[in-house]
Amino acid sequence: MGKSFRGGIHPDDRKRYTAAKPIQVAPIPEKVIIPVRQHIGAPCSPIVKVGDLVKKGQVIAEAQAFVSSPIHASTSGKVAAIADYPHPVFGTCMAVVIESDGQDEWVEGLPLNRDWKTLEAQELKEIIRQAGMVGMGGATFPTHVKMAPPAEKPIHTFILNGAECEPFLTADHRVMLEQSERIVTGMQIGMKVLGVSKGYIGIEENKPDAIAAMNKACSGIAGLEVVPLQTKYPQGAEKTLISVITGTDVPTGGLPMDVGVVVQNVGTVVAIADAVEKGIPLIQRVTTVTGGAVAEPKNVLLRIGTTFAEAVALCGGFTDKPVKIIMGGPMMGMAQRTLDVPIIKGTSGILVLSEADTNIGPERPCIRCGRCVDACPMGLVPSMLSVMGERGLYSVAKEQYDLLDCVECGSCVYVCPAKRNIVHYVKLSKAQNAAAAAKK
Amino acid sequence: MSTEAKIEIDRLMVSTSPHIRCDESISKIMWSVNAALAPAALFSVYNFGMPALFNLVLCIVVAVATEYLILKWQDKPMVINDGSAFLTGLLLAMNIPANLPWYMPLAGSIFAIAVAKHTMGGLGFNIFNPALIGRAFILASWPIAMTTWPISKDMVGKVDGLTSATPLGILKQQGYQKLVEHFGDHATMYKSLFLGARPGSMGETSAILLLLGGIYLIYKGYIKWQVPVIMIATVGVLTAAFGGDPLVHMMSGGLILGAFYMATDMVTIPITTKGQIIFAVGAGALTVLIRLQGGYPEGVCYAILLMNCVTPLIDRLVRPVKYGARR
């Protein structure tokens, strides 16, 4: 039995649609819509003009702020527009639209051939920053910031998050199978940057082939260890993952670095390896296009800026009426209002759910059954958070019911027989508290 | 790029995560509890005949009808088919003598739904178990009728008259020796208590059928085993400590019915398992206190209602261990 944590849930993982399907490389789209903001932190400003010719891998937007990440062209062609476009996270956002010339031509000097072992930690960090690296699991926190902890927070452990606990998603699973050696290289680079010697790869037991592949890739490399984890959501949530693997809890309000840990996503370390060894910036990613309403679910390697509509078309369109279209997994992903949004760096999945998949009933009063309490991996009382949020008692939620400890994993909502939208109330309460604090 | 693929969308639903839910619901839980009670309820009809059936139906119909009228009047969503009012009616019927005149269960059922449940805000907001409040209301209003027990089917012809004291009543008034004599010998006494051939509230008599339903609910995950087991064990240990017969006390009165079906009423008990254990110990201890020292022969109803009072306090003081505070 793999390692585990308190609480959690066991939804049907429904990875069977795509787990056995090799990553398919998507054709070059006719145009890409590349938002200037695909990360947590300061938005970038475009540095190209309408009409400019750009090459694949060329920087098209950047920012001066430390917590930010540059944006690159994902194919070659002409800048057709720079305007506001639908965005999967921010609603709308300025985007650079590139009409492909079909050549898919690299910017000069790329790809190159570099040995990471000859580079210093500082040089590696700068390459990672310039390559526009962000957390590709969905959080999109700039990687170079994560890799530059303050001196008073020494890092001793690197954790690779291969749990992929979200139902439906199999992108990380496929990458672990097909690119296990690239993962190990990326991980070694990350460990060199941070100066740590211990690296763990946490993988849920529902992916025995990935555990085997990663074990094989790690053999003979000192300091790397694959840790099988019990299949249970949210095994891959940063805080639960850290305590399961290291035995240490991240303190309330703290970050992984407070316990000497840095966690990275599978896709991110492969992108790091590509950036360091080949000079290739983050311009494409593996995304799982799946759900009960998709004709032919697949794992697809897509250019950043490809629209959801194109990705869905690649998978044969819909077989059933889509009720919800989600970026990411069904537990923490974001519902979309249109298929015109582009794939961004954090798009781990495009999930198309039919009516039968969602099972959303009318919300009823809490009957205090306690299922949410048993499911909460953070040890909170979610039912009270929902009641406080519902009644507008936002500060009570924060002060008496540990609102800020909630990681919004959604386990409580999943198990709730009253179909209460607890996470909705939590997000609302957090926003209201933040607004109240800003006013002061 | 392929263009034949069908990718039209129409009115997508946009809401906060998560986007999938388990298939449990309030109705599923409530109807499962009703189903778990069904064998013991049917046994009461076998045991006490038509009056039992009449009062069962009356309590349920009145409870559901009262709920209907209140929801209608308050313009709330019509949820009478969720099984919760049905359950209150069923539990109330199981907690009263079978031959109670019709207006008493009628009044009790209305009181349970209208006052105990809906004055507090309806499902989820009531502090006290509605069925037990209904029972307490009838007991306070018609104490004689509520303590006059028809004898069970197996006893007809074996004892004089058609009514008898309950085993706990005999124990209180006449002592342990008389209780054993009432049944004949020890073995018959335990067997009767276990199978249900005894006077009492109509749904409380058969320990075995109530246990089977309870085990089903534990298996389904709708109640936690800790609550009934600890409440019944507390009664057993304390009666033994004070010189009583623990087996008689554990199988008599409304203990098994109360421990499995009312001390587990999720709305009115603490939300954490730890809190529920405190609740169960408290309810068991109060039951013994009332039975051995109080004026009533039976104390389960008031013991649970008293513990319902302190549920908010328990919830305030007993919290789950927060992540980050464990190590």
Interface residues (C-beta under 8 A of the other chain):
Chain A: I9 P11 P27 P29 E30 P167 K239 T240 S243 G247 T248 D249 V250 P251 T252 G254 A295 A309 E310 V312 A313 L314 C315 G316 G317 F318 K321 P322 V323 K324 I325 I326 P330 M331 M332 G333 M334 A335 Q336 R337 T338 L339 L351 L353 D357 T358 N359 I360 G361 P362 R364 P365 C366 I367 R368 C369 G370 R371 V373 D374 C376 P377 M378 G379 L380 V381 S383 D402 D405 E408 G410 V413 Y414 V415 C416 P417 A418 K419 N421 V423 H424 K427
Chain B: M1 S2 T3 E4 A5 K6 I7 E8 I9 D10 L12 M13 V14 S15 T16 S17 P18 H19 I20 R21 C22 D23 E24 S25 I26 K28 I29 P77 V79 G121 G122 L123 G124 F125 Y222 M266 V267 I269 I271 T272 T273 Q276 R319 P320 V321 K322 Y323 G324 A325 R326 R327
